[in-house]
Amino acid sequence: MQARRRRRYYFAMMGVCLGLFVMAWGVVRFFSVGAAIGMCVVAMVIPSAAAVFANKRDPDDDWWNDPRWDDPKWDDPGHDRDRPDHEERP
């Protein structure tokens, strides 16, 4: 569920970014070039902020608890890295 919410925030922020660019040079520049440039500066910062927010870890995420990190045979040649030793093999 958290991934879906993060994806929505990302696409909303990118939509605002595109909207600012289109409005700045399609409408606002006829009234104030300075305001259009200001809108573009704000729109320039949004993609990097969207990437940071979209990749932020939620408290419920457990990506750091990967059992493969505790696998003592991780570096051995021919060892199946996708199944740690302490998992049952079928």
C-alpha positions in Angstrom: 0.0 0.0 0.0 2.8 2.4 0.8 4.3 1.9 -2.7 1.0 2.9 -4.3 0.8 6.0 -2.2 4.4 7.0 -3.0 3.7 6.4 -6.7 0.6 8.7 -6.5 2.7 11.4 -4.8 5.4 11.1 -7.4 3.0 11.4 -10.4 1.1 14.3 -8.7 4.3 16.2 -8.2 5.5 15.5 -11.7 2.1 16.7 -13.0 2.4 19.9 -11.0 5.9 20.3 -12.6 4.6 19.9 -16.1 1.6 22.2 -15.3 4.0 24.9 -14.1 6.1 24.8 -17.2 3.1 24.8 -19.5 1.4 27.6 -17.6 4.6 29.6 -17.3 5.4 29.8 -21.0 1.8 29.4 -22.4 0.0 32.0 -20.3 2.0 33.8 -17.6 4.8 35.0 -19.9 2.3 37.4 -21.6 1.8 39.2 -18.3 5.1 38.8 -16.5 8.3 37.3 -17.8 9.8 37.4 -14.3 6.9 35.4 -12.9 7.2 32.8 -15.7 10.9 32.4 -14.9 10.1 32.0 -11.2 7.6 29.3 -12.0 10.2 27.5 -14.1 12.7 27.7 -11.3 10.1 26.1 -8.9 9.3 23.5 -11.5 13.0 22.8 -11.9 13.3 21.7 -8.2 10.2 19.5 -8.2 11.6 16.4 -10.1 14.5 16.0 -7.6 12.1 16.4 -4.6 9.7 14.0 -6.2 12.4 11.4 -6.6 13.4 11.8 -2.9 9.9 11.5 -1.6 9.1 8.6 -3.9 12.1 6.6 -2.6 11.6 7.4 1.0 11.4 4.4 3.3 8.2 3.9 5.2 8.3 2.7 8.8 6.5 -0.5 7.8 9.1 -1.4 5.1 11.5 -4.2 6.0 13.9 -4.1 3.1 16.9 -4.0 5.6 15.9 -7.4 7.1 17.0 -9.5 4.1 18.0 -12.9 5.4 20.6 -13.3 2.6 22.9 -10.9 4.4 23.4 -13.4 7.2 24.2 -16.2 4.8 27.8 -17.4 5.6 28.2 -19.0 2.1 27.2 -15.9 0.2 30.6 -15.6 -1.6 31.1 -19.2 -2.3 31.1 -20.1 -6.0 28.1 -22.0 -7.1 26.0 -21.0 -4.1 22.4 -20.1 -4.8 22.2 -16.5 -3.5 18.5 -16.3 -3.8 18.0 -19.0 -1.1 19.9 -18.5 2.1 21.1 -21.6 4.0 18.6 -21.2 6.8 15.6 -21.4 4.5 14.1 -24.7 3.7 14.7 -26.1 0.3 11.9 -27.9 -1.5 
